[in-house]
Amino acid sequence: MKLKQSRDELERAKQTVEKIKNSDSLDEYEELWKDFLHYLEKTWIKAERECQGFKNKFMPWQGKFKNLRRKDPLLKYLKNARDADVHSIQEITKKGKSSVTGNFVNPSGGYIEKMVIKNGVIEEYKGDPIIFEFSPGFVKAISFFNNNLLYDIPNYHRGEKVKNPDNPTELAELGIKFYADYLDKIEKEF
């Protein structure tokens, strides 16, 4: 059997992840993350709908995947992040603005005689050497409550440690891999 509707939703989820990677702003990144969560959940729902014609055989077969979605930290997090976004007003991400810090090369300090900054660029500087460090803005996945249950960021997926559990892009890529495999198995089985 060919799953058209659920494959279309998974493709939208993949395209959204690519947009996240190329996002120009933290607000856009955050909105795309929420869009991704919706497309991923629609992948699951539409796969069930596409299998309604043989649900007596499909439902027992799907049971192991339903169980996995309830128990696997990543899958449980993705589903409930979507639900929390739709059904509550709490945040499911944390945004941090970019920043620049400067420290004197000499750890005991130094002095600045003159510094002229225009449009974020140092045009003139006189003083002891300084090293500037840029910290980019970020969007991080965070713990949240859904139906009075706490969902922590997922440290594991299918027994494997998640390298960057607060990175929505990494979580999204792992989710896509799982759901693509799930759809492949449905098409092979039915």
C-alpha positions as CSV (number, residue, x, y, z in Angstrom):
1,M,0.0,0.0,0.0
2,K,1.1,3.5,-0.7
3,L,0.6,6.2,2.0
4,K,0.1,9.5,0.1
5,Q,-1.4,11.8,2.8
6,S,0.9,10.8,5.6
7,R,3.9,11.0,3.3
8,D,2.9,14.5,2.2
9,E,2.8,15.6,5.9
10,L,6.2,14.0,6.6
11,E,7.6,15.8,3.5
12,R,6.2,19.1,4.9
13,A,7.9,18.3,8.2
14,K,11.2,17.7,6.4
15,Q,10.9,21.0,4.4
16,T,10.2,22.8,7.7
17,V,13.4,21.5,9.2
18,E,15.3,22.8,6.2
19,K,13.7,26.2,6.7
20,I,14.6,26.1,10.4
21,K,18.3,25.5,9.4
22,N,18.2,28.6,7.2
23,S,16.1,30.8,9.5
24,D,17.0,34.4,9.8
25,S,15.4,35.2,13.1
26,L,14.7,33.6,16.4
27,D,11.0,34.3,16.1
28,E,10.9,32.6,12.7
29,Y,12.9,29.6,14.1
30,E,10.5,29.2,17.0
31,E,7.4,29.4,14.7
32,L,8.9,26.9,12.3
33,W,9.6,24.5,15.2
34,K,6.0,24.6,16.2
35,D,4.9,24.1,12.5
36,F,7.3,21.1,12.4
37,L,5.6,19.6,15.5
38,H,2.2,19.9,13.9
39,Y,3.3,18.3,10.6
40,L,4.9,15.4,12.5
41,E,1.7,14.7,14.5
42,K,-0.4,14.9,11.3
43,T,1.9,12.3,9.8
44,W,0.8,9.9,12.6
45,I,-2.8,10.8,12.4
46,K,-3.1,10.6,8.6
47,A,-1.3,7.2,8.6
48,E,-4.0,5.9,10.9
49,R,-6.7,7.3,8.6
50,E,-5.2,5.8,5.5
51,C,-5.3,2.4,7.2
52,Q,-9.0,2.6,8.2
53,G,-9.9,0.1,5.5
54,F,-8.1,-2.7,7.3
55,K,-8.1,-1.3,10.9
56,N,-8.8,-4.7,12.5
57,K,-5.4,-5.9,11.3
58,F,-3.6,-2.5,11.5
59,M,-4.6,-1.5,15.0
60,P,-2.9,-4.5,16.8
61,W,0.1,-4.2,14.5
62,Q,0.4,-0.4,15.3
63,G,0.2,-1.2,19.1
64,K,4.0,-1.5,19.5
65,F,4.5,1.9,17.8
66,K,1.8,3.5,20.0
67,N,3.6,2.1,23.1
68,L,6.9,3.4,21.8
69,R,5.3,6.9,21.4
70,R,4.2,6.8,25.0
71,K,7.5,5.5,26.4
72,D,10.4,6.7,24.3
73,P,11.6,10.1,25.7
74,L,12.0,11.7,22.3
75,L,8.7,10.6,20.7
76,K,6.8,11.4,23.9
77,Y,8.4,14.8,24.0
78,L,7.6,15.7,20.4
79,K,4.0,14.6,20.7
80,N,3.4,16.4,23.9
81,A,5.3,19.6,22.8
82,R,2.8,19.8,20.0
83,D,-0.1,19.2,22.3
84,A,1.2,21.8,24.9
85,D,1.5,24.3,22.0
86,V,-2.0,23.7,20.8
87,H,-3.8,23.3,24.1
88,S,-2.0,25.7,26.5
89,I,-0.3,29.1,26.7
90,Q,3.0,27.9,28.1
91,E,6.3,28.2,26.3
92,I,7.9,25.1,24.8
93,T,11.1,26.8,23.8
94,K,13.5,29.4,25.3
95,K,15.0,32.1,23.1
96,G,18.3,33.8,23.9
97,K,19.6,36.9,22.1
98,S,23.0,37.1,20.6
99,S,25.7,38.9,22.6
100,V,29.3,40.1,22.4
101,T,31.6,40.1,25.3
102,G,35.1,41.5,25.5
103,N,37.9,40.6,27.9
104,F,41.4,42.0,28.2
105,V,44.1,39.6,27.0
106,N,45.8,40.2,30.3
107,P,43.7,38.3,32.9
108,S,44.4,40.8,35.5
109,G,42.8,43.6,33.5
110,G,43.7,46.6,31.4
111,Y,42.4,49.9,30.3
112,I,40.5,51.4,27.4
113,E,41.8,54.9,26.4
114,K,39.3,55.3,23.5
115,M,36.7,53.2,21.7
116,V,34.3,54.4,19.0
117,I,31.6,52.0,17.9
118,K,29.2,52.9,15.0
119,N,26.5,50.5,13.8
120,G,27.9,47.7,15.8
121,V,31.5,48.0,14.4
122,I,34.5,49.2,16.3
123,E,35.8,52.1,14.2
124,E,38.6,53.3,16.6
125,Y,40.2,51.7,19.5
126,K,43.1,52.7,21.8
127,G,44.1,50.7,24.8
128,D,45.2,47.3,26.0
129,P,44.4,44.3,23.8
130,I,40.9,42.8,24.0
131,I,39.5,39.5,22.8
132,F,35.9,39.7,21.8
133,E,33.7,36.6,21.8
134,F,30.4,36.4,19.9
135,S,27.6,34.3,21.3
136,P,24.8,33.7,18.7
137,G,21.2,33.9,19.5
138,F,19.5,30.6,20.1
139,V,16.2,28.7,20.4
140,K,16.3,25.8,22.8
141,A,13.8,23.1,23.6
142,I,12.8,23.2,27.2
143,S,10.8,21.1,29.8
144,F,7.1,21.9,29.9
145,F,3.9,20.6,31.5
146,N,1.1,19.0,29.5
147,N,-2.0,17.7,31.3
148,N,-0.2,18.3,34.6
149,L,2.7,16.0,33.6
150,L,6.2,17.3,33.2
151,Y,8.0,16.5,30.0
152,D,11.7,17.0,30.2
153,I,13.9,17.5,27.2
154,P,14.7,14.0,25.8
155,N,18.1,12.7,26.6
156,Y,17.5,9.4,24.9
157,H,15.8,8.0,21.8
158,R,15.4,4.2,21.3
159,G,18.2,3.6,23.9
160,E,20.7,5.9,22.3
161,K,21.9,9.1,23.9
162,V,20.7,12.3,22.2
163,K,23.8,14.5,21.6
164,N,22.2,17.9,22.0
165,P,18.8,17.3,23.7
166,D,17.9,21.0,23.8
167,N,18.5,21.5,20.1
168,P,15.1,21.5,18.3
169,T,16.8,20.8,14.9
170,E,18.4,17.6,16.2
171,L,15.2,16.5,17.9
172,A,13.4,17.2,14.6
173,E,15.8,15.1,12.5
174,L,15.5,12.2,14.9
175,G,11.7,12.4,14.8
176,I,11.7,12.5,11.0
177,K,13.9,9.4,10.9
178,F,11.5,7.5,13.2
179,Y,8.3,8.5,11.3
180,A,9.9,7.8,7.9
181,D,10.8,4.3,9.2
182,Y,7.3,3.9,10.6
183,L,5.6,4.7,7.3
184,D,8.0,2.4,5.4
185,K,7.0,-0.5,7.7
186,I,3.3,0.2,7.2
187,E,3.8,0.2,3.4
188,K,5.8,-3.0,3.6
189,E,3.3,-4.8,6.0
190,F,0.1,-3.7,4.3
